[in-house]
Amino acid sequence: DLGKLSRALYIMELVDAVTNEGQSNYNLYNLVLDTLNQLAVDNSPMLIPYFQIRLLSATGFRPELYSCVDCSSNISPGSHRFCPGRGGVLCDACSPLSAKILPLSVDSLKVLRFFQKENYDRIVGLNLKNFVKAEIQTLLESFLEYTLDKEMKTSKFLGQVESDSRDNLIGTIAKR
């Protein structure tokens, strides 16, 4: 299954990027093991974003999702954005100069917070709108790219495999 293989390769590339040789991190090891085991039996599109959030937390790069990273004010629903370079959400009042700022919907913020708090078995049943999935993917990839100071090579491959899978599914449905 090329889809599962591409996800597994992406997971391992992320782990390689955040760890040093000989460095032990028991929580990260368990996260990788659990994620790969879950990947073997589950095809949820939320597995990778869930892994990304948990990986960031396990390695000390957990994004701030509850208060503004500039002024420390509590984030109120509907008035926030995400700044990868600052490490989390910004309130509407803060606008750092020359910083990449991404839109962040209330739904995506709630999902990201849920991912930080809950175990994967609670995530599986989520039925998310496509725009939320896309927004979360964009935010996490931007944050990881900034944090790691490099783009994951397998990210493009993973995107291409998933795109090809969707195209094949649409073609199969259209033939019926």
Residue pairs with C-beta under 8 A, 6 or more apart in sequence:
2 161
3 43
3 161
3 162
3 165
4 39
4 40
4 43
6 154
6 157
6 158
6 161
6 162
7 39
7 47
7 48
7 158
8 36
8 39
9 154
9 157
9 158
10 48
10 152
10 154
10 155
10 157
10 158
11 32
11 35
11 36
11 39
11 48
11 51
12 32
13 152
13 153
13 154
14 51
14 52
14 55
14 144
14 152
15 28
15 32
15 55
17 148
17 150
17 152
18 28
18 55
18 59
18 61
18 148
19 25
19 28
19 59
25 58
25 59
27 58
28 55
28 58
28 59
31 51
31 54
31 55
31 58
34 120
35 47
35 50
35 51
35 54
35 120
38 47
38 120
39 47
42 124
44 123
44 124
45 133
46 123
46 124
46 126
46 128
46 133
47 120
48 137
48 158
49 115
49 133
49 136
49 137
49 140
50 115
50 120
50 123
52 140
52 144
53 62
53 63
53 112
53 115
53 116
53 140
54 115
56 62
56 63
56 143
56 144
56 147
57 116
61 87
61 147
62 116
63 82
63 87
63 88
63 89
63 112
63 143
64 87
64 88
64 89
65 75
65 88
65 89
65 109
65 112
65 113
65 116
66 74
66 75
66 89
66 113
67 73
67 74
67 75
67 89
68 74
68 75
68 80
68 89
68 90
68 91
68 93
68 94
69 83
69 86
69 87
69 88
69 89
69 90
70 86
70 90
70 91
70 94
70 96
71 91
71 93
71 94
73 91
73 93
75 89
75 91
75 109
76 91
77 106
77 109
78 106
79 91
79 92
80 89
80 90
80 91
80 92
80 104
80 109
81 89
81 90
81 92
81 101
81 102
81 103
81 104
82 88
82 89
82 90
82 101
82 102
82 103
82 104
82 139
82 142
82 143
83 89
83 90
83 96
83 99
83 100
83 101
83 102
84 100
84 102
84 139
84 142
84 143
84 145
84 146
84 147
85 96
85 99
85 100
85 146
86 96
86 99
87 143
89 104
89 109
90 96
90 101
95 101
100 142
100 146
102 138
102 139
102 142
103 135
104 135
104 139
105 131
105 132
105 135
107 128
107 129
107 132
108 132
108 135
108 136
108 139
111 126
111 128
111 132
111 136
112 136
112 139
114 122
114 123
114 126
115 123
141 152
141 155
144 152
145 151
145 152
